[in-house]
């Protein structure tokens, strides 16, 4: 008998991002774009970020999510 692990649903995977300590404390979380595509979708993540009033930027191969609704100012 072989054991296998089932991939989490897309909604569950995204909910885990926003359940992290950093997200709950208004911090920053990041995920590889490839992971978002593999486990959920960019559209689903983007919709959740917007629903929560947060901000998301793309930097290299990562999505960086600012888990607070404050303004963002690029300083450098």
LINMO-V990064 format. One record per residue. N is the residue number from 1. RES is the residue in three letters. SS is DSSP state (alpha for helix, beta for strand, coil for the rest). NEAR is the number of other ideal C-beta (glycine too) atoms within 12 Angstrom. Layout:
N,RES,SS,NEAR / N,RES,SS,NEAR
This chain:
1,UNK,coil,3 / 2,UNK,coil,4 / 3,UNK,coil,5 / 4,UNK,coil,6 / 5,UNK,coil,6 / 6,UNK,coil,9 / 7,UNK,coil,12 / 8,UNK,coil,16 / 9,UNK,coil,14 / 10,UNK,alpha,23 / 11,UNK,alpha,17 / 12,UNK,alpha,16 / 13,UNK,alpha,24 / 14,UNK,alpha,33 / 15,UNK,alpha,20 / 16,UNK,alpha,22 / 17,UNK,alpha,36 / 18,UNK,alpha,29 / 19,UNK,alpha,16 / 20,UNK,coil,19 / 21,UNK,alpha,14 / 22,UNK,alpha,20 / 23,UNK,alpha,25 / 24,UNK,alpha,15 / 25,UNK,coil,13 / 26,UNK,coil,20 / 27,UNK,coil,19 / 28,UNK,beta,25 / 29,UNK,beta,33 / 30,UNK,beta,25 / 31,UNK,beta,32 / 32,UNK,beta,21 / 33,UNK,alpha,23 / 34,UNK,alpha,14 / 35,UNK,alpha,24 / 36,UNK,alpha,30 / 37,UNK,alpha,18 / 38,UNK,alpha,16 / 39,UNK,alpha,25 / 40,UNK,coil,30 / 41,UNK,coil,20 / 42,UNK,alpha,23 / 43,UNK,alpha,14 / 44,UNK,alpha,22 / 45,UNK,alpha,36 / 46,UNK,alpha,22 / 47,UNK,alpha,17 / 48,UNK,alpha,31 / 49,UNK,alpha,31 / 50,UNK,alpha,15 / 51,UNK,alpha,15 / 52,UNK,alpha,24 / 53,UNK,coil,17 / 54,UNK,coil,29 / 55,UNK,beta,24 / 56,UNK,beta,31 / 57,UNK,beta,18 / 58,UNK,beta,19 / 59,UNK,beta,16 / 60,UNK,coil,11 / 61,UNK,coil,14 / 62,UNK,beta,18 / 63,UNK,beta,31 / 64,UNK,beta,27 / 65,UNK,beta,33 / 66,UNK,beta,26 / 67,UNK,coil,28 / 68,UNK,coil,21 / 69,UNK,coil,14 / 70,UNK,coil,13 / 71,UNK,coil,9 / 72,UNK,coil,16 / 73,UNK,coil,8 / 74,UNK,coil,10 / 75,UNK,coil,4 / 76,UNK,coil,3
